[in-house]
Amino acid sequence: MESTSDLGESLPDPNSATKLAHAASGPGILVCSPTIQVLHVNRRALELAARIGQVEVGTVRSLLSTPVVGLCAQVLEALTSRIAAGIWDPFEVRRFVGEPGRRVLLRGYGLPDRNSKDCSRVVIVLEEDLSGWAKVTEQAETSHQPSKLEKAVA
């Protein structure tokens, strides 16, 4: 809906600016088949992948030349193992990637399909780390000392 100012100029719909800002800051989404065939990708996923991979924005090839494909392969490996073991619950794998100040949270979801493993899906969600959680996570990982049980199992 377009409105006009007192001078008769047309003004943009205030809701359209909000929608545009949300689209620019929302998550990137990538959906892959078990053969890592890209079934869906949104523009934001391409932008965030370009940021972490320092490649040109706009191509699926740039998306798959980033750490995104590594996470996709990790989720796919876990998905295959879980299907073989008869575990049908969805699961999530998280990873922070990128340089300090440009970190991106990658969340990979494995979605098994009971009827056909070929219909299972891998969904990758890319989000900017605006909260500083990457720094907290890194500090926790570097300061973590394995317990006796973890040492015994390793």
N, C-alpha and C positions, 0 to 999 in steps of 0.2 A: 504494500500500500504506500503510495507516494503522497506526500503532503507538500504544501507551498508555504513560503515565508511571507512576511508582510510585503515584501518587494515583488511578489509574484514568482520568485524563483522556485524551482522544484527542489525539494529536499529528499535525500535518500531515506528509506524506511529505517528507523532506528533498530529494528529487529534484524535487518540484513547485515548491519555492521557487527552486531553481536554474533551472528551466525558465522560471518567471515572470520572474526577473531577466534572463535572456538575451533573452526576448521583448521586454522593455522597453528593452533596450540594443542589440538587434540591428539589422540594416539595415531600412530601408523599401524596399519593392519595388513598382514600377509597371510594368505591361506595356500597351503601346498598339499599335494597328494603324496602318497608314500614313495613316489618316484621323484620327488622334489620338483614336480611340474607346478608352476605357479598358476593357481586357479583364480586368485583375486589379489589385488594389491591396490592400496589407495595412494594418492599423491603424497600424503604426509609420510608414509613409509619410505617413499623414494627420497624425500627431503632429508629425513633423519639418517637414512643409510648413507647418503652422500656426505653428511656431516661426519659420521664416524669413520667412513672409508676414504674420505677426502677424494671423492670421485665426482664426476659430472652428475648433476641431478637430472632425473627424467627417464632413465632407462631401467628396465628390469635387470639387465646385465650388471648395472652398477649396484643394484641391490644384492645380487648374488655374489658380488666380488668383495663383500664386507663380512664382518664377523657374524652377520645374520645367517649366512649359509652354514657356518660352524654350529650355531645353536640349533638350526633346523636339523642338521645331521645328528646332533646329540639327542634331540627329542625323538627323531625317527628311530634311532638305535634303541632307546628306552621303550618306545612304542612297540617295536618288533618283539623285544624281549618280554614285555608284559602280555602281549597277545599270545605268544608261545606258551606262557605260564598260565593262561586263562584269567588274567587280571584285566577286567573291562572298565575300570574306573578311569575317568579323565585325570590327568596329572599336569603339574606345572614345573618348569625349570626356569630359574632367573639368572641373569648375568648383567653386570654393568660393563659397558665398553666405551671407549673414547678417551680423549685427553681431559685432564682436569679443566673444569669450567665448560666442557662440551660433552659431558657424560650423557649416555643414553641407557635407559633400562630396557633390556630385552626380556620379555616374558614369553616363553615357549610353552604351548599347551599341546599335549598329545590327546587326541580324541579317537579312541578305538571304536571300531564298528564290529559288532558281534556277527553280522551277516556276511561280511566280506572284508578281509584285511585291506583290499584294494580301495575300499570306500572310507577307510580311516583317514583322518585329516591331521595336519600339523598347522596350528595357528600361531603366528608370531605377532606380538604386540610390541611396538616400539614407542617409548615415552621419554621425553626430556626429563632429566633429573633436576628438577627445580627445588627439591626439598633438601638436598645435601645428603641424602641417604647413601650415595656411593661412597662418600668420605667416611661415614660412620661404619659402613660395611667393610671397607678396606682396613680401617683401624681395628675392627673386631677380628678380621682374618689374620692380620699381622701380629696381633697381640694374643691370639688364641694359643694356648698350650694344650696339647693333647692329654686327655685323661689317661689313667692307667689302663682302663678298658680299651680306649682307642688305640693305645700302643700295643696292647696284647693282640688285638684283632688285626692290626696292620702287619 
